[in-house]
Amino acid sequence: MMSKPKKYKWTFPTRFRAGAYGWRASRLACQRLREAVSEIKKVAKKEPVLGAEGAVRLMEKLWPALAHVDSSSGALGSAVNKALDALIPIIVKAPADDKARNQWLDRLWQAMADDGVDLSSANIFPQHQVSKCVLTTYIRLNRLASWRSVTN
C-alpha cells in the first residue's frame, strides 16, 4: 500500500482556470501548456504519484480553460495532443494503487461529462479538439489500466 503523496504547490492551476484564455490566445495557451507539462515532468521524476496527480489535474482543467480559444489553425489541438503524449506515461508508470487509479479515471470521466460537448455527433468542430483529446486519454488510460491488471 502506497502512502499518501506529498503536498506540492502547483503553478499551472492558476493559469488553467475556467475561461482563462480568450479566442485569440492560442499561442499563449500553447506556451502555458508546455510550461505545465514541464512542471509536471519535473515533479514526476522525484515523486511519480504526485506527478501523475498533477497530470490528471491538468487534464481536468484543459477544456474549461481552453474552451474559448480559436483552434482553427490546429496549433492548440497539436499542443494538447503532444502534452497528453507526455502526461499519459507519467500516469501509467506511477506506482499508485488501484483505488487511486480508479479515482483518476473517475475524475477524467467527470471532466468530460462536465464539458458539455456532444462527442456522439459525427460533426465534431475544431473547437472541440481539446475535449476529443481528453476522451482519447480517458479511453487509453482505461485500456492500459485493464491491461495492467491482467498482466500483473
ChimeraX attribute file (.defattr): number of C-alpha atoms within 10 A of each C-alpha:
attribute: neighborCount
match mode: 1-to-1
recipient: residues
	/A:1	7
	/A:2	9
	/A:3	8
	/A:4	10
	/A:5	13
	/A:6	8
	/A:7	7
	/A:8	10
	/A:9	6
	/A:10	13
	/A:11	12
	/A:12	19
	/A:13	16
	/A:14	9
	/A:15	15
	/A:16	23
	/A:17	15
	/A:18	16
	/A:19	14
	/A:20	16
	/A:21	20
	/A:22	15
	/A:23	12
	/A:24	12
	/A:25	17
	/A:26	23
	/A:27	14
	/A:28	13
	/A:29	24
	/A:30	19
	/A:31	13
	/A:32	15
	/A:33	22
	/A:34	16
	/A:35	14
	/A:36	22
	/A:37	21
	/A:38	15
	/A:39	17
	/A:40	26
	/A:41	20
	/A:42	13
	/A:43	18
	/A:44	22
	/A:45	12
	/A:46	10
	/A:47	16
	/A:48	22
	/A:49	26
	/A:50	23
	/A:51	25
	/A:52	27
	/A:53	21
	/A:54	26
	/A:55	26
	/A:56	20
	/A:57	18
	/A:58	21
	/A:59	26
	/A:60	22
	/A:61	18
	/A:62	23
	/A:63	28
	/A:64	20
	/A:65	19
	/A:66	27
	/A:67	21
	/A:68	19
	/A:69	19
	/A:70	18
	/A:71	23
	/A:72	13
	/A:73	10
	/A:74	14
	/A:75	15
	/A:76	26
	/A:77	22
	/A:78	16
	/A:79	19
	/A:80	23
	/A:81	19
	/A:82	14
	/A:83	21
	/A:84	20
	/A:85	12
	/A:86	16
	/A:87	24
	/A:88	18
	/A:89	13
	/A:90	24
	/A:91	23
	/A:92	18
	/A:93	12
	/A:94	17
	/A:95	16
	/A:96	20
	/A:97	12
	/A:98	12
	/A:99	9
	/A:100	15
	/A:101	20
	/A:102	13
	/A:103	12
	/A:104	21
	/A:105	19
	/A:106	13
	/A:107	17
	/A:108	23
	/A:109	17
	/A:110	12
	/A:111	21
	/A:112	21
	/A:113	13
	/A:114	12
	/A:115	15
	/A:116	10
	/A:117	14
	/A:118	13
	/A:119	13
	/A:120	7
	/A:121	8
	/A:122	7
	/A:123	8
	/A:124	14
	/A:125	10
	/A:126	16
	/A:127	19
	/A:128	19
	/A:129	21
	/A:130	23
	/A:131	28
	/A:132	19
	/A:133	20
	/A:134	22
	/A:135	18
	/A:136	14
	/A:137	21
	/A:138	21
	/A:139	15
	/A:140	14
	/A:141	20
	/A:142	15
	/A:143	11
	/A:144	14
	/A:145	17
	/A:146	11
	/A:147	11
	/A:148	11
	/A:149	9
	/A:150	8
	/A:151	7
	/A:152	5
